[in-house]
Each structure stands twice: as C-alpha cells, then as structure tokens.
Amino acid sequence: MVLHKSVILLLLTLIIPGVEALAQAAVTVSGQVTDASTREPLVGVNVYVRDRMVGTSTDSRGRYSLTTNTPTPFTLVFSMVGFTPQVISITESRSELNVALSEGQVLGSEVVVTASRVEENIMRSPVSVEKMDMRAIRETPAASFYEGLANLKAVDIITSSLGFKIINTRGFMSTSNNRFVQFIDGMDNQAPGLNIPVGNMVGISELDAESVEIIPGAASALYGPNAFNGVINMTSKNPFEYQGFSAMAKLGVNHVDGRDASPSPLYEGMVRYAKAINNRFAFKVNLAYMTAHDWHANSTENVDPLSYATQGNNPNNPAYNALNVYGDEAVTSLPIGPFGLPVRVARTGYLEEDLVDYDTYSLKGDAALHYRVTERLEVIYHYKYGAGTSVYQAANRYAIKNFTLQQHKLELRGTNFFARTYSTFENSGDSYDSRFLALNLNRTWKSDQQWFQEYAAAYLGLVPTLTPGNHDAARSFADRGRLEPGTPEFEREKERLQGLTDFRRGAKFDDQTKMYHTEGQYDLSRWTGKVVDVQLGGNYRLYDLNSNGTIFSDTTGNDITIYEYGAYAQAIKRLLSDRLKVTASLRYDKNENFKGRFTPRASAVFTVAENHNFRASFQTGFRNPTTQDQFIFLNVGQAILVGGVPATSRGLNLYGPGSNTITLSSVQAFGNEVQLDVIGGANSSRAVIENAGILQAAEVDYVKPEQVRAYEVGYKGLLLEKSLMFDINYYYSSYRDFILGTTVVQTESDIQTNPQAAAFDIALSRFQPYQLYTNADQQVAAQGAALGVTYILSGYTFGGNTNWNKLDLGEDTNPDQIAGFNTPEWKFNLTAGNRNVYRNLGFSAAFRWSDSYIWQSSFIAGINDALIPSYYTLDAQVSYKVAVIKSIFRIGGSNVTNNRIRQVYGGPYIGGLYYVSVTFDELLN
C-alpha cells in the first residue's frame, strides 16, 4: 500500500506541472536577432524562458519563434557565446520582438555548476573552478581541445601515448589516476574493470562539446568516492539549443624529425547533426574518427631493482633490464662468479616497437533523444559508443587494441531536480600485455631453464668453441634459435600469443566488466529559499567484474560484484545583504567491503566590493580502493599483483609475522651488501650468512580507503573596467592511508626460523615477488598556490597562470611508501589570441613550461629517483573564417618547436604534431 501511494505521488509530481501549463493561455514571441555592430542576422542564438525548460534557437536568417504556457510576466533570455546576453520581460504575445546582441567577452560573467551542483556565477564560486567555454574549445591552439585543457590554471596533463592523455590537479599524478573523476553529461567515463582513464579516446566529440569545468582538489562531499584530487565535468550541446549540421576534417603529421619513425599522417573527421521538432522533441547524432601513428617508447635505461643502484646503465651488466625492452624481466642467479658466487643474468628481450601496434585510432559515436513532457520536465535517452587502439601504461605497457566502451543513460530532468540511471559496458577487445607477450615469445623457442643452462655452460667454458668468462659470447650462444622481429615466424607466433588468455602461455586480457549507476538530486530552494537554499541527493552503484580470471581473481565459480551507495545534503545561506555566501554540505558513503564514512565541506565567499570576492573552504575527501586494488590477481612478470581485500589473498600466506614473506627493501639491501662483499673478495657462504640479519619479515595490512583534509583560501576580482581578472588561491592538504603497491618476496624458507636459508633463497633468486595493495603508514601533506591573470584589450585576450605544488614529507619517511607525487614544483602557462585580427583572420598561441620532477610508479617498482627533466612546449594556430560558406580554415600544431619531451618515465618522447583543418557549421556567424 505504501509503495502504491508513492507511485501515485510520483505521477502527480510529473502530471501537475502539465496540468498547470494547460490552464494557462499560450503566449507566442517571435522576431529576429542581429549583430549590434554589423546588423547581420545571428544564427544559433539561444532563446529561452528563465527557470523553464522551454526554448529555441535562431535559424539561418536569425529568426526565432517560441510558444509557451508560462504565466506572464516571465523573463526571456537571449544568449550566445561571445556576445553579451540580453533579458527581456514578457507580458503578452509579441510578433516582432527584434533583439541586437553586442559582441564581446565579458570577464567574470560565466556560469558554472560543478563547484556546488547548482548554477552560480564563477566569481562567487566557493572553491576554485576552471572553465573552458564553447569558443575556447573551438579556438584552442592544440591539436585537440582535450590537450588544450593543460592551459588552464592548476591543471596537469601527461601523455603516455596519443590515445591516453591523463588529467590531474594538485599532485599525486599517475597514468591510471583513479583519484580524479571525469564526467561526460553526468556519466563517469572511467573504464570500470581495466581502471584506465579513457580520457577522450572514447569521450566527447569536439563538435558536440559545449563546456568543460574542472574543480582542482577534493570534491568527495558532493561527488563521493574517488573525487579525491578533483573533478572534470564535460557537457555536450543540447539539441534544442544547438541545431543543424556541422563537420570537421583535419590532416596532420608527426614524427617529422624521423627519430622514431618516418613522418606519419594523422587523419581526423567528425560530423554532428541536431534537430528540434515543435520545441517538444529533439535529437542529435555524433560521429568522430581519428587515426595516426603513435609516439614510440624506446628508452633503454637499466631498471633491474637489484643492480640499478650499483651498476646503473653499465651495458656489461648481464642482468640489464631495459626500461622499454620486455622479456628481459626473466632473471635468475647463476653460480658463475668468483668462488661460485651467484651472478644475476637476464634473458634477451624485445623492443616495445616490435610488440605493440603503434597505429592508433579512436572512434566515437553517440545519439540522444530529448522529449519535453512539460515546460518543467524533460526526458533524455543517450547512447555512447567508443572504440580505440592505443598504448596504456600502468604496471606494464599494455597494448589496448580494439577496446570498446558503451554507455546507456536514461535521465529525467526538471527545473529543480534530476534523476538518471546509466550503465557502462567495457570490452577489452584484443588488448594484451606487451611484457608477457615478450616473456612468452621467448619461452616458445626456448624455455627459461634451457636458456640459462646454456648461458652458464658457455660462460664457464663448457662449450669448446667459446672463450670462457665472456658474457656477450654466452648470451649469443644461448640466443641460438631466437625468433627475430620482422620475420614471418616472429609475426605468426606473436599473433598467436596475443589471442591466449592464460598468462603462463599468452598475453591477452579478456575483460567485460559492467557498471550500473543510479543517482538523483532535488533542489528544495523553491520552498526553503526564504531561509536557506537546500539540495539533497544520493546514488547507488554496482560493479560486476568479469575478466575470466585474466585480471581479477574471478575464476569460474568465483563471481565478484561490489556495491556502494551514498547520500548528501547541501545548504547555502546568503547574509549581509548577499555580500556573504556560506555553504555547508555533508555526505555519507558506504562500500560493500569498507566501513561507511562521512565527508563534510564548508565554505564562505565574501564580496568586499563589487567584483572583488574572497573565498575560504574546508573540504574532506576519500578514495575507495578501485576494483583492481581490491580484487586484482595478475602476474605482470616483475611481480604478481594481489588485491588488498582478504578474499583475494586468502591462502597465499602473505600476511602477518612468521611467514616466509620478506620486504623488497630487505632483498635490495641484501643484494647490494652481497655485491659489495664480492668486490672485497669475501667467501660466498660467509657473505650470505653475515648479511642474513638485514632480512625482515613483511607484515602488511589489508587495504582501506585513502583520506584527505584540504584547506583553501582565494581571491577573484575584476579591475580596469572588467578588462583585467585576477584569480589567486593557496591550498594545504593533509593525506592519510595512501593506497600503494608494496612489493614483498615469498621465499621457500621461513625468515623467522631459518634466516640463513632464506638468505640463500634470495641469493639464488629462489623467490616469488608479490606487489600487494595496502596503505602507507605515514601521513603526508602537500601545499600549493596558483595565480591566474586574464586581460582583454581591443579584441586581444592575454592570459597567464603559474602553479606551485610542494610535497611535505617527514624526516623518517619510508621511500618505498611514497605515493608518487609526480608533479613539478613550478610550472606556468602564457596564452594569447584574437579571433579577428584583420578581416576574419585570427590566431591563438599557448606556451607552457614545466619544472623537473621525480616520477614514481609500479612500472618501475623499487626505483624512487626517476627524473623527468624540465621542458617547454609551444602550441599555435592561425584561422581564417569564410562566413559565406559557414567555414573556418586552420593551420597549427602542438609543440610546434618539435622539442622532444617525456612526461612519464617509461613513456614515449613526444614531438611536434602539425595540422590543417576545415570546420563547417550551420551555426557559424
């Protein structure tokens, strides 16, 4: 009976606005919108009733006609990017309401929604927020608008390949960056199983992008788990407001220096069509495709964890493990040194360029249906499809091949609420692990055991034709019969292994993980606004893991699902004649595998004078362990990755004292000590036994969520008659329980009862490394500041921003527990542009400089000093508009000086990408 009443109430909620609308006399307003300076008609101007879901846009002649049942008087808004909006009070039907809009960018007039989940002026946002509007998207000098986000204040973007550009703010960057959430039209764009930030490889089409908003820093109080370092919210164009046909074609070229490959073309094309019918029904379709030859990762630095510190890049090191050479992770200790001491030897590996497909592509398509039930209620169905091939870097370099991501969304949106449900279906396609491909390629033509035996025999002089004591000769002898890249035999075997999902024999992922999400929000301010504005919301999410045992421990009969839910409330109070705006919010979240937690936020914005606003905020955030942090069970060659919840590690005897599990730092210290003793001529057994005391048993806790407390103060103001805008802020964040991978090794002997035997196990490489997901013991802090300046003068826009970020560590910090800050201490951006310098000729340019920084990740486990040198890039483009054919022609490039830079240790060196493009848009004025 209660459920029956609830359904009736819901139906009444939906029907009453329609009944109310039918009771009102219809009002029709029509006319023309023109450019105030040229008197030319303006196409695509948004004309809508304020606080209602009713509106239209001007046609090719600048004409509009709008009929509404909204009771008079009401406010009609005329708006268009790049023009000053106009609002007109309507009291009756009008047949020739002509409006002239003045062109010009008005600083500080932007409206944002991401900072508080309600519309507000960017000048009075309670926290730092960055926005790129439709014009900035269209005029970015970079090869794509997504790459151009790096020009925004406090935003960091790194590139691990053409297809994977990862966004972050305020430190702790990683190539999988699960601490930063990306939404497209309200849908989380993270791949739920592979946990890869698909970014814009399968994201939003540039022709359909209306705006991008970014919140730097913690945002869990409103957005829940994982909004730990920030949120990016990309919004597409509504088909009611942006109608007509548009298309873009781009031809580019990279590798112009021939350093890694011959100059290679980039082809990109996209189309969009949208149409509204009777202002009640509208639809849109988008299709975008890009293909190019990717950047090559070909670094050969030694990253063998036991010889890196002592031998570095010594080419005579027989255990040399090159950074972007795979298969050389197969290593053992052979008793071929002086007095029979063990010597580490690695198999010969294969270059990454011989293993992965660098011919990258991205295919994006979507379709949306919008139906306005009443002037207060709209129903939306949205389908998105993305596919692509690229290279993704995490614990290994993964060939993401023919990966697909599909999303279905059904949304009910009113003037003061929304409710949406969507599903995400991931398919790894033909993706595979390049490291395991190399390891198993080697093992198909000769087993590891046979190869090492032949190497030892050749080095010890047991092969009559070879001179003993020569590592090069021993390697050549053991490499007899090796599959050589480029040969038919190599290519045939590589293709076969790419299709095998058993990592003991092949390299393929087989993942079809699904995620289901439902959420809603209701704004009660219509009833509570005289006292305080109130918003309530909540969500429910379910993960259904399905990797067939290739990523997770979801083998047959061990199905894994994870649910989580949350709810939040926010209150906004205006005081002192609206000069002070105070906001407070509180959220509760519960994950199936972790305790529930509250995340509060409080902020205040004080307007000391018109266009001068000071803000202060306190925020909390947390990040739940990802699906992989919880349930991964994956052999990546260097180690076996093990999830941090009890169910994953059950039966492995990895936890607790008294086990045969030893920390990686103990193993490294032991290896270094033994090598030093060997140099001093010590006896083998004596060196091993004397140094056994440095070994320590591992004691690792189960994984739990990360936590952050963040404080921020800032100022945003306008000067010189609103032509100069300043935005400055300082933040301090304190972090606890950072999730990280702790590497331990499991020996055959128990360290507690027989340390000497365990030491011999280490010396002879008789151990299995595991990388466990756990939490850092120590508390760390980060602080930083950012300054942004924008100045408009006679049609020119000049911008600049600088960012300072600093990681604060205690004196007793364990280097193995540093959670990869991976962020330059200093960086700055300079931008300039004018869309109409002379007779429809425009330009834009952006210069970026980054300080050097240390890169730490699971890809180079055990190495804490991998340096990314300082670098700079220059993006630039020149445009020419041909209004008569509604087209813009552009020529430009990213990194036009072709300054080869590397942003990720283990990733490629990125050079210049140059392009020419033409864009046709019916809405172009």
N, C-alpha and C positions, 0 to 999 in steps of 0.2 A: 504494500500500500504506500509506503514511504517513497519507494522508487517511482511508483506511478505518479505521485504528486510532483516529484522532482522533474519528471519528463514534461508534465503539464506546465510547470513554471518555466522551464526552458523554452517550450514552444511559445508561451505567452511573451517571453522576453524577445523572441525573434519576430513575433507577429505584430505586437503593439506598435513598434515604430512604423510598420507598413500601414496599419490602420490609421495611425496619426497622420501619415503622409496623404492617405486617400481623403482625409477630412479637410485638407487644405486646398485652396484654389491654386491651380498651376500658374506659375509665373515664368514667362519666357523673356530672355535677354539675348540680343544679338547685336552684331556690329563688326567692326574691323579694328585690328591692332597694327600700328605702324611704328617705324623707327622715328623718333622725335627729330633726329638730325637730318636724315635723308628723305623722310616721308615715304619710304618704301615699305610695302607690306612685310610683316614679320611672320614667318612660318613656325609652327610648333610652340607657340606661346601657351602656357598652361593657364586655363581659366577655370576657377573652381570656387565653390561656396565654402567659406571658412567653417570649420567644425562639422562638415558634412562630407559624405563620400559621394559627391556628385560634382562632375566637372567635365571639361572637354579641352580640345586644343585647336589652335587656328589652322586653317588649311593652306594650300599653296597660294591663295590670294589674301591671306591674313584674316579671313572671315571666320567667325565663330557663331554658334547658336546654342543656347543652353536653356533647358526647361527643367524647373524644379518645383516640388511641392513644399519646399521650406517656407515656413511662415515669414512674412515680411514684418519689420525690416531685417535684412540679412546683409552680410558683407561678401562682396565678390572680389576675388584676388586675381590679379594678372601678373604672372611671374615668368621669367626666363633667365637662364644662366647668362651672366654678363650684362644684364640690364637691371635697373632699379625697379623693384616691384611697385605696383600700384594697387590700392584697395579702394573700393567704391561701395557706398551704402546703397542698397537697392530697396525701394519701397513699392515698386509696381513694375509691370512688364514694360520693356523698352526695346524698340526695334532697331535703333541706330545708336547704340552706345559705343562710340569710337574712342579708342584709347591710344595715346602715343607714349611709348616707353623710351627712356633715356639710357643710352649705352654707358657702361662704366662699372668698374668693380668697386664695391663698397666694402672696405675692410671692416671686419667685425660683425658683418650682417648675417653670417652663415648660421643656419640652424642645425644642431646636432641632436642625436637621440641616444647614442651609445653610452654616454657618460652616466646617464641617470635612467635610461629606458623610457624617458618621456622627452618630448620636444623642448628644447631650451636654446637660447642664444649662446653661441660659442664663447662670448665674452664673459658669461656668468656660469660657465660650466664649473662644477665643484671640484673637478680633478683635471689634470692635463688631458687634452684631447687634440688630435691632429686630424685634419680633413683634407681630402682631395676631391674637388667637385668635378662635374662633367667636363667643364672646359679644361681644367688642369689635366684630366685624364687624356683628353684629346690632344693636348699640346705638349705632353711630356717629351723631352728630347731623347730619352732612352728608347731602345728598340721595342719595349713594351711598357704599358702603364704600371704593371706589377713591379718591374725592375725600377721604375721611376719613384716608387714609394721610398726608396733609400734617401731621397732628397728631403723628406720630412724630418722635423726635429725629433730626436730621441729614438729614431727607427734604425735598426741594424738589419741588413740583408746580406746573407752569404750565399755563395753559389757552389754547389757540389757537382753540378752538371747543368747543361742548358735547360733541362726539364725540371730541375729542383732548385728553386731559389727560396731560401728559408728566412722568414721574418721573425724578429725578436726585438725586445726592448729591455733595457736595464740589466744586461748581463746574463750569465749562465746560458749562453747560446750553445746549441747542439744541432747536428744535422737532422735529428728527429724531433727536436724541440717540442716536447709534449707539455711544456709549461706555458705555451702561448696558444690561444684558441682563435680559429679562423671561421667566421660565419659568412655564408652567402645566402642572402634572403632568409636569414634565420636558421639555416641548416649548417650544422657542424661539418666541415669539409675534411676532417681527419679520417684517414683510412682506419677502420676500427680493428683490423687484425694485424696488418703489417705495421701499424702505428707510424706510417710515413706521412709527412705533411705534404699532401699532393699539391699544395700551393695553387698555382694557376695552370698546372699541366692539364688538369681536368676541371678547371674552375669556371670563371665567368668570361664571356666574350667581351672584348674591348668596346665593341659597338653597342653592347647592351648595358655597360656599366654606367650607373648614374652617379654614384658617390662611394667613397671609401673613408671610413672613420677608424681611427686607431686610438686606443687607450693604453698608454705606457704604464706598466706596473700592475699590482694586484687588483683584481676585479671580481674575486670569488663571492663577495657579498651580494652581487646581483646575478652573476653568471655561473656560479657554482664551481665544481671541481675543475682544476686544470687552468682556470683563468688566473694563473699564478704570476706570470710576468706581463700579461697584457691580453688585449682582445683586438682583433681586426674584424670590422663589420662591413662587408661589401653589399651594396644594394643595387639591384638591376632596375631597368626602366619599366615603369608601369605602362601597359599597352593602351590604357585610356589616355594617358598624358603624352606619350611619345608614339605617334602613329606614322605609318608609311614604310618605305623601303630604304635600306642603306646597305652599302657593301664596301669592302676594303680589299685591296690587293697589294702585297708587299713582296719585293725581291731584295734579298740581302746576300752578303758574302762575309765569311770569316776565314780564319787560317791564312790571311793574306801574306804572312811572312814565311809560310811554308815550313814552319818549325816542327809541327807535329804531323801535318797533313797538307796536301795541296789545297790551294784556295777552293772553298766549297760553297755552293749556293744555299741560301735559305729561301724557302717558298712559304708564304702565308696568305691565306684568304679567309674572309668571313662575310656572312650575309645576315641581315635581320629584316624581318617583316612583322609589322603590328597593325591591327585594325580594330576599331571600335564600331559597334553596331547599335544605333539608337541609344547610345550612352548607358546601356544596360549590360551588354555583353561585349567582351573584348578578348582578343587572343594575340599571341606572339610566338614566333619561331626564330631560333638562332642556330647557326652552324658555323664552326670555325675549324680550320685545319692549318697546321704548321709542320714543316719537316726541314731538317738541317743535319749537318754533320757535327757531332758534339765535340767539345774540348777533350783532349786526351790527358789522362792522369798517368804520368810516366816517371815519377821520382824514384830514385834508387838509393836513398839513404838507408843505412842499416837500422833496423828496429828490433833485432833479436834481444829480448829482455835480459839475457844473461851475459851478453858480450857488448851491449850498446855502450855502457859506461866506461869499460876498459879499452875497447878496441875501436869504437866509433865507426867510421866509414873505411876502415882498413880493408882493401879489396882482397888481402890474403887471408882474411878470417874465413875459415871453412864453414862456419855457422852463419854466414852472412844471410840475413833475411831482409831483402829489399822491400821498400815501402809499397811500391806498386808492381811487384812481382809476386805471383801467387803459386803455391805448391812448394816453395822453399820453407814453409812452416813445418814440414815433415822433418824433424830433427831428432837426433839421438846422440849419446855419448859413446864413442868408440875407444877401447883401451889401446890407443896407438901413440900415446905421448911418451915422454921420458919416464923410465921406470914403470911403464904400463899405466901411466896416469890417463884418465879419461879426457878425450878431446871432443867437443861438440862439433857435429857435422850436419849440414842441412842438404836436402836434395836440391837439384837444379829446378828452378821454377819457370813459369811462363809470364810474359809481359801481359798487362791488363788489355792492351790494344789487340792482343791475339785471342782474347777470351770473350769480350763483350761486343755488343752491337752498338757502335757509335752513331749509326744512322737513326737519330732520334725523331720522333713525331708526336704530335698532340692533336687529338680530335675531340672537339667539344660540341655538344648539341643539346638544346633544351626546347621545351614547348610549355606554354602556360595558358590556361583558360581562366578568365575572370568574369564573374557574374555578380552584378549588384542587385541583391534581393530587394533592398530598400535603399533610401538615401543615407542610412546609418549602418548598413550591413553589406559586406562583400564576401563572396566565396571564391577561393582560389585553388586550382589544382595545378601543380608544377612538376614536370618531369625533367630530370637532368641525366645526361649520359656523357661520360668521358672515357677516353682510352688513350694510351700512350706507351711509348718506349723511351727509356732513359736509363741513367746510372744513378743509383742511390747509395749513399754511404752511411753506414752505421758501424756495427762490429766488423763487418766486411764491406766490400764494394759489391753491391747487388745489381745485376742486370735486370731492371724492371722492363719486361718485354710483353707487349700486348696486354698490359694491365688495364682493367676496366673498373669504373665506379659508377653505380646507378643510384639515383635518389628519386623517391616519390614523396610529394608533400601535398597534404590537404589542409587548407587554412581557412578559418572563419575569422574575419576581421571587422570590427566595428569602430565607431569613433572613439570609444574609450576602453576597448578590450581587444584581445586576440586569443585565439586557440588554434594550435597547429599540431599536427602529427606527421612525422615523416619517417621513412626507412632508408637505410643505406646498405647497399649490396656490393660487396667487394669481391673481385675475382683477380687472383694473381696472374692469370693467363699463363704465359710461357716463361715467367720470371725464374731466375736461378741465381745461385750463389757463385760468384766468379772464383772465390778461393777454393771451394770444394770442387768446382769443375777442374781446376788445375791439379788439386791433390789426387783426384780420381783418374784424371788423364794420365798422370804419372804411373799410377798403380795398374792401369790396363796393360801397359807394355812391360812393366817390371815391378814386382812387389817392393815395398819399402825394405823388407827384410833382406831380399836378394841384393837390392841396390847397395845397402850399407855393408853387407858382407863383401861384395866385390870392391867397394871403395877401400875397406880395411885391408883386404888382401893385396890390392895394388899398392897401397901406401907402405905396407910392411915388407914389400919386396917379394911377395909370394907369386907374382906374375913375372916370369923370366924376362920378358921383353921390356919391362919398365924399370926405371930407376927408382929405388925406394926413397921415401921421405918427400915426395913431390905431390902436393895437394892437387895441382892442376891436372897432372897426369892421372891421378887416382879418380878424379871426377870424370875426365874424358873416358876412362875405361868403364866406369860404372854407367855412363850415359849411352853406351852402345845400344842401338835399337830404339833410341828416343824418338817419339813422334814429333816431327818438326813442323812448326806453324807454317801454314800455306800449302802443305801437301794434301792431296786428296784423302790420305789415311787420317791425318790430323783432323780435317774438317768433318769427315764422316764420323769419327769417334766423338768429337766434340758435340755434334748434333745429337748423337745417341744418348750421351750422358746428360744433356740438358733436359731430356724427357724422363729421366729416372728420379723418382721422389725419395728413394732411400739414400740418405747422405753417406752411407757406407759404400755406395756404388755410384751414385749420381749427384745431382746438384739442384733439382727443381723444387720450387715451392708449390704447394697445392692448397691454396687458401681461398675459401669462400665464406669468410666471416660476415655476419649480418649485425646490424644495429638498428634498434627501434627506439624512437624518442617521441614523447608527447609533452607539451608544455602549454601554459597559458598565463595571461596576465589581465587583471582588471583594475582600471583606474577609478577609484571611488570619489575623486575630487569633485565630481558633479554634485555630490551630496555633502561632502565634508569640507569643500574648498573654503567656506567662510571661516573655518578654524585652521585646518591643515589639509594639504593635499596628500592623499594616501594611495599607494599602489600595492596590490597583492599579486603574487604569482607562485607558480610551482611547476615541477616537471617530474617525469618518470622516464628512465632509460633502461633498456635491456640489451646486453651483448650476447650473441650466440656464436661462440667460437667454432670454427670448422676448418682446421688445417690438415686433417687426416694424419696427425702426428708429425707433420713436417716442420712445424714451428712450435706448437704448444704440446703439452702432454695430453692431447685429446685423441688418444688412440682408440681403437674400436672398443666400445663399451664404456668409455670414459668421456661422455659428453660434458661440455663445460658451458655454463651460462653464468652471467654476472648481472645483477640488477642494482640500480641505485635510484634514489629519489631525493627531492629537495623542495623546500618552500621558502619564500622570502616575503618580507614586508618592508615598505619604504614610506617615510613621512617627510614632507617638505613644508617648512614653515617660513613665511616672509614676515619680517619685523622692521621696525624703524622706518615706516613708510616705504617699504620694499627695498630699502638700502641693504638690508641683511637677509640673506637666504641661508637657512640652516637645513641640512639634510641628514637623516639618520636611517640606516637600514640594518636589517638583521636577517640572516639566512641560516637554515638548518639543512644539513645533507647527511644522508646515510647510504653507505655502500654495503652490499651483502657481506663482504669479507672484512670490513673495518668498522670501528665504532663511529657512531654519529657525532657530528661536530657543528658548533655554531660559529659563524663568521660575521662579525659586526663591521659596520662602516659609519663614520661620522664626518661631516664636512661643513664648512661655512664659507660663504662668499660675501665680502663686504665692499660695497660701492662707496668709495670715499668722495668721488665726484663723477660726473657723467663721463662714461667711457674709461674709468680707472677703477679696476677691480682687484682686490687682494683675496686670495683663497688659502685655506688650510684644510688638511684632511688627515684622518687616521683610517687605515684600511687593514684588513686581515685577509689572508688567502691561504689556500691549501691546494695540494695536488695529490689526487689519489694515484697509487701505482697503476700504470697502464695495464692493459690486458697482457702484454708481454712481461712487464715487471712482475706480474702475479703468476703467470702460468707457462712462461716460455720453457721449453726444454729442447735446446738446439745446439748441436755440435758445430762450432764455427772454425774448427781447425786449431787455433791458438788455445781454445778452451771450450768447455761445454757450458752454455748459458743455462742457468737454472733459475726459475721463478722464485719469488720470495715468500709465497704463502706455504703453509705446512703441507698442503696436498701435493705440491709439486716436488718437494724434496724428500717426501716420505720414503724411507727405505734406503736412502743413499748414505746415511751415517755422516752427513756433512756438518752437523751442528753439535755444539757442546764440547766441553773439555774431555780429554781422554780418548778422542778419536784419532784416526790416522790422517787428519787434515791439517795442513801447515800453511801459513800465510805466504803469499808471493814475496813480500819483502824479506822474509826469512830465507826463502830459496835464493833470491838475488844476492843477499848478503853472504850466504854460504858459497855461492858460485864465485863471487868476487874474491872472498878470502882464500878459497882453494887455488884460484888462478894466481894470486899473489904468492902463495906458498910454493906453487910450482915454479914460478920465476926464481924464487930463492933457493930452489933445489931441495925442498923438503921431501921426506919419504911419503909415498902415496897414502898409506894407511894412517900415518901419523897426522897428516894434514886433514884427513877426513875426520878422524876421531876427535882431534883437538878442537875442530870447528863445529862439532855437532851441538855444542852448547848454545849456539846462536839460534838454533831452530826453535820455533814456538808454535804450540798448537793453536789452531784457529777456533775462535768462539764467535759465531755470527748469529745475530738476532733475525727474527722474521721481519719482513718489510712492513712499513707503515707509511701513512701519508706524510708529505712534506708540509711545512708550515712557514708562514711569513707574517711579520708585522711591519707595516710600512707607514711612514710619516712623510707628508709633503706640504710645502708652502710655495706659493707662487703669486705672480702679478701679471696681469694682462691689461694693456692700456693703449689708447689711440692719441696721437699727437699730430700737430701740423694739419689741422682741419681734416682729421681722419685719413690722412695720406700715409701716416707712419704708424706701424703697430709694433709694440714690444710684447714679448711673452717670455717670462723667465721663471724657472722653478728650481727647487732643491728638494731632494728626497733622501731618506735614510731608511734602509730595510734590514731587518734582522731575521735570519733564516734558521730554522731547526729541522733536523731529521731529513737532510738532503738524501734523495734516493740516488744510489750509485752502485756501480758494479765492483764488488770486492773479489779479487782473484785469490783463490786458495788452491793448493795441490793436494791430492789424495795419494799417499804413499802405500806401498804394500805392507810396511811395518808401522807399528804404533809408536809415535814420538814419545809418549809418556813412559812406556815400559822398556823401549829399546831405541834410544836416540841415535846410537851408532849405526844400527841397521837402517833407520830412517835416513840418516845422512848418506849412507851408501846408495840407497834408493835414489836420492836426489842427484848424487854424483853420476850415477849411471842412467839418469833420465827414466827411472822406473816409477813414474808418477803420472797421474791424470789431472790436468788443470781444470778447475771449475770457476766460472765467474758467476757469483751469487748477487742477486739484487737485495740490497739491505740499505741501511741508513747510516749516515755519517754520525759519529759520536759528538763532535764539537759543534758549537754554534758559530756561525759566520755572519758577517754583516757586509753590506755594500752601501755606498753612498754615491751621490752624483748630482750634477746640475746641468741645466740646459738653458740656452739663450737663443731666442729666435727673433729676427727683425725682418719686417716686410715694408717696402717703400714703393709707392706708386707716384710716377711723375710723367705727365704728358703721354700717357699710353704705355709707358715702360713700367714693368714690375721688376724690382730688385729684391732679392731675398738672401738671407744668410742665417745660419744657425751653427752653434757649436755645442758639443756634448762632452761632459767629463764624467767618467764612471770609475770607481775605485773599489776594489775588494779588500776588506779588512779581515786579516787573519791573526789568530793568537800566536804567541811565540812557540807553543807546543803543538802546533797543528801538524797532523799526520799527512805527509804529501800524498799518500795513497787514498786519502779521503777528501781531497779537494774536488768539488763537483763541477769542474770545468767552467770557470768564469768566461773564458773565451771571448773577451770583449776588449777593444782598445781603450786605454785610459782617456785619450783625447781623439776627437775627430771633428771635422767641420765640413759644411756644405755652402757653396755660393751658387746662386741661380740668378738668371736674368732672362727677360723675354719681352716681346712686343708682337702681338698678333697681326698688327697692321702698321709696319714701319713706313711703308710707302706703297700706295695703290695695291692693297691686298697681299703685299709681301710681308711675311712675318718670320720670327726666329725665336728660339729658346735654347738655353745652354745651362749646364749644371756641372760644377767642378766639385769633386769630393776628395778629401784627404783623410787617411786613417793612420793612427799611430800603430806601432808594432804591438803584438800581444802574443801570449802563450796559448797554444791550443792543446787541450787535453780531451781524450775521448777513448771509448772502448776499442776503437780501431787501432790504437797504439798503446795498448794496456801496458802499464809499468813505466812509461816514459812521460815525465812531468815537465819537460822543458823544451817541447817542440815549438819553435819560434815562427810566427808569421810576421815577416818584415813589414815596415810601414809602406804604404802605397798611395797612389793617387789615380783618379780616372777623370776623364772629361767626356761628357755627353753633349751633343749639339745637333740641331736640326734647323733647316730653313723650309718655310712653307709658302705656297702661293695658292690663293683662293680664286677659283673661276666661278663666280656666282651664277652665271647664265646656265651652266651645266651642273650646278649644285655639287661641285667637287673641290677637293683640296689636294694638291700635289706636295709631296715632302721628299727631302733628301737629308739624310743624317746618319748618326751612328752612336753606338755605345762604346766608350773607351776609344775615342777616335784617334788618340795618340798611339794606340796599339801597345800600351805599356803592359807587358805580361805580368799579371798579379795572381797570387794564390791566397784565398781566404780561408781555406780549410786544409789542415795538414793531412795529406793523403789524397786531396782532391786535385783537380787539374789547374794548370796555369791558364788564366783567361786572357784573351787578347781582344782586339777590336772586332766589332760587328757593324758593318755598314749597310745601309738600306736606302731604297727609293720606294715610295708608296703613293697610291692614289685612293682617296676615300670619297665615295658618293653618298649623299644623304639628302633625302627629300626635305628634311627639316633645316638644312643649311641656309643661312641668311647671308 
